[in-house]
Amino acid sequence: MIEHSYGTKECLALALVDNYSAGVAMSEQILIRRANRSDLDLLVRLEQRCFDSDRLSRRSFSHFIKAEHSQLLIAQLDRHDSSVDGYVLVLFRRGTNLSRIYSVAVDPEARRLGISRLLMQAAEQVALERGSNFMRLEVSQQNTKAQALYKILGYHTIATLNNYYEDGSDGLRMEKRISGSGRSSRSLHYYEQTTPFTCGPSSLLMALAELRSDYQMSREEELKLWRESTTIYMTSGHGGCSPVGLATCAIRRGLKAELYLSSEETPFLESVRDSAKREVIELVHRQFLTELESLGVRPVYTVLGAETLAQELKGEKVAICLISTWRLNRNKAPHWVIATGADERHIYFSDPDHEGEFWTSEADFVDVPISLEQYGQLARYGKSRFSATLLLSA
């Protein structure tokens, strides 16, 4: 059993440190290949040998073997005809250029042979083949050996995660750019929405915290922003937030706002069939427009393209952007995110909706890189391909 004291999947770090510090030449032939269902028993056995807690189950391994969003690679030494001496599990964020190493394990008897390093390199290669430009991982702040090794491998710290582990210890989020060059990820005041209908207010909370050093994010403010900007109705359930309503909220809280809309028509109306609800939504929209004009701002009725947005984000501005979640999770729903930066190839956005399966992490939702081309496809909603971008500055 590889002993570690941090409660999560960090025997990777210990094995990697041994491999690197040993500096040995490879005397064994190590095969790295995709796992298949015939490996399940061996994977479960390896998991039990490597981890005391937080183990992946047989069912989870089976899921990751066949899932589109993951790649499970195993390592085998040629002296073993049927063995699994190590594995790496890498996850891909659908619709983006981001991947994350979820877990790595190496059999205690196969350490110091370079297996972990080869698995890491293989994970980066499959991520490149899937179009990723960035790889992320998370590590305990107490595990200084792991941190030193990750830096040697090209990873750098992008965020501190307070009280991240079960024992209350802090964590670090680390990242490596595996393709190209440009902007590194930034630390953001991240806020996870607390209701299914407050993505807009939560994105605005992050924008306010980014642009105003005195601003405190809170659930009370999240709900207040929603009350001030809601369309009242949507397809079902509570109403979402109007782009015009969000603009008025931002201005009343001291920010400068530029609002770009692709159409003068009332947003989201096509998704509501009930005539009484449609009438309410149209009335609220007209009220928002009147209020916005009284604050000295009028919408610009044009699509703010990805290239133009990227140029704006390279300055001191952030943007609240309407997207369709279809390309991220195959759900056709309007959704607000915050874009906080760009380089020559990417726009970086943070998604306040952290809802997902057990394998998701905040790392999959914060400062996520997406290519300019992908953003142009993402930032449209509905049959009319409605576009809304709210540029904000201090």
Sequence and secondary structure as in RCSB ss.txt:
>XXXX:A:sequence
MIEHSYGTKECLALALVDNYSAGVAMSEQILIRRANRSDLDLLVRLEQRCFDSDRLSRRSFSHFIKAEHSQLLIA
QLDRHDSSVDGYVLVLFRRGTNLSRIYSVAVDPEARRLGISRLLMQAAEQVALERGSNFMRLEVSQQNTKAQALY
KILGYHTIATLNNYYEDGSDGLRMEKRISGSGRSSRSLHYYEQTTPFTCGPSSLLMALAELRSDYQMSREEELKL
WRESTTIYMTSGHGGCSPVGLATCAIRRGLKAELYLSSEETPFLESVRDSAKREVIELVHRQFLTELESLGVRPV
YTVLGAETLAQELKGEKVAICLISTWRLNRNKAPHWVIATGADERHIYFSDPDHEGEFWTSEADFVDVPISLEQY
GQLARYGKSRFSATLLLSA
>XXXX:A:secstr
    SSSSS HHHHHHHHHHHHT    S EEEEE  GGGHHHHHHHHHHH SSS   HHHHHHHHH TTEEEEEE
EETT SS   EEEEEEE TTSSEEEEEEEEE GGGTTSSHHHHHHHHHHHHHHHTT  EEEEEEETT HHHHHHH
HHTT EEEEEETT STTS  EEEEEEE SS             SSTT HHHHHHHHHHHHH TT    HHHHHHH
HHHHB SB SSSB  B HHHHHHHHHHTT EEEEEES SS TTGGG   HHHHHHHHHHHHHHHHHHHHTT   E
ES   HHHHHHHHTTT EEEEEEETHHHHS   EEEEEEEEE SSEEEEE S     TT  GGGTSSEEEEHHHH
HHHS BTTTTB EEEEEE 
